Amino acid sequence: DINANGGRDDNAPQMGAEVDEIEVNIALDELLGLRGPILGVVRNLIWLLVFNTAYVGVFAFAPSKLGDAIYHLFGEFAKIEEAVYRIPVLGYIAEGIKATSSRLVERNKEGDLVYK
């Protein structure tokens, strides 16, 4: 700001800081969706809730339910195993599979193999 004498007027308000502050306020209003009709704010809020719900559903609820299903499935295998041992031929085959898998586990421990 220059006064009538051609010198700089130090008492004149500085517009640079005010313009930056106004731009920040406008940018925040646009970022939050507060500019425009109230229906835009409501729409943005609904989208926020939808995406947060989907995130929690995919990364918390679904793995929990999948784990529960697998746990119950293996619980049913224990009941199936009891039924298999009652049938002589199937019991013999199941016993062979069990013995083979236990030998593999023992060899793994002896040889310090990566397989677990």
C-alpha positions in Angstrom: 0.0 0.0 0.0 1.5 3.3 -1.1 0.3 6.7 0.3 -0.1 9.9 -1.6 3.6 10.9 -1.0 4.8 7.8 -2.8 6.0 6.1 0.4 4.8 2.9 1.9 2.0 3.2 4.5 2.7 0.8 7.3 -0.7 1.4 8.9 -2.6 0.1 5.9 -4.2 -3.4 6.5 -2.4 -6.3 5.0 -4.6 -8.3 2.6 -2.4 -11.3 2.1 -3.1 -13.0 5.5 -6.8 -12.3 5.2 -7.0 -13.7 1.7 -5.2 -16.9 2.9 -7.6 -17.3 5.8 -10.6 -16.8 3.6 -9.3 -19.4 1.1 -8.7 -21.9 4.0 -12.2 -21.4 5.2 -13.7 -21.9 1.7 -11.6 -25.0 1.2 -12.7 -26.5 4.5 -16.3 -25.7 3.7 -16.0 -27.5 0.4 -14.1 -30.4 2.0 -16.8 -30.9 4.6 -19.6 -30.5 2.1 -21.1 -27.5 4.0 -21.4 -25.3 0.9 -24.6 -25.5 -1.0 -28.0 -26.9 0.1 -28.5 -28.8 3.3 -29.4 -31.9 1.3 -25.8 -32.1 0.1 -24.7 -32.3 3.8 -27.2 -35.0 4.5 -26.1 -36.9 1.4 -22.4 -36.7 2.5 -23.4 -37.9 6.0 -25.3 -40.9 4.6 -22.3 -41.8 2.4 -20.0 -41.6 5.4 -22.2 -44.0 7.4 -22.5 -46.4 4.4 -18.8 -46.6 3.9 -18.0 -46.9 7.6 -20.6 -49.7 8.0 -19.2 -51.5 4.9 -15.7 -51.2 6.3 -16.7 -52.7 9.7 -18.7 -55.4 8.0 -15.9 -56.5 5.7 -13.0 -56.3 8.1 -14.6 -57.2 11.5 -18.0 -58.9 11.1 -17.2 -61.2 8.1 -13.9 -62.6 9.5 -15.6 -63.2 12.9 -18.5 -65.1 11.3 -16.1 -67.1 9.0 -14.0 -68.1 12.0 -17.1 -69.2 13.9 -18.2 -71.3 10.9 -14.8 -73.0 10.6 -14.7 -73.6 14.3 -18.1 -75.3 14.3 -17.2 -77.2 11.1 -14.2 -78.8 12.9 -16.4 -79.5 15.9 -18.7 -81.5 13.5 -15.6 -83.4 12.2 -15.0 -84.8 15.7 -18.5 -86.2 15.6 -18.0 -87.6 12.1 -14.7 -89.1 13.2 -16.5 -91.1 15.9 -19.0 -92.3 13.4 -16.2 -93.3 11.0 -14.5 -95.5 13.6 -17.7 -97.4 14.1 -17.5 -98.7 10.5 -14.6 -101.3 10.4 -13.2 -100.5 6.9 -13.4 -96.7 7.2 -12.0 -96.9 10.7 -9.0 -98.8 9.4 -8.4 -96.2 6.7 -8.8 -93.3 9.2 -6.4 -94.9 11.6 -3.8 -95.2 8.8 -4.2 -91.6 7.9 -3.9 -90.5 11.5 -0.8 -92.6 12.0 0.8 -91.2 8.9 0.1 -87.7 9.9 1.5 -88.2 13.4 4.7 -89.7 11.8 5.0 -86.6 9.6 4.7 -84.4 12.7 7.4 -86.5 14.5 9.8 -86.3 11.5 9.2 -82.6 11.3 10.2 -82.2 14.9 13.3 -84.4 14.5 14.5 -82.8 11.3 13.6 -79.3 12.4 11.8 -78.9 9.1 9.8 -75.8 8.1 6.6 -77.8 7.6 4.2 -77.5 10.5 
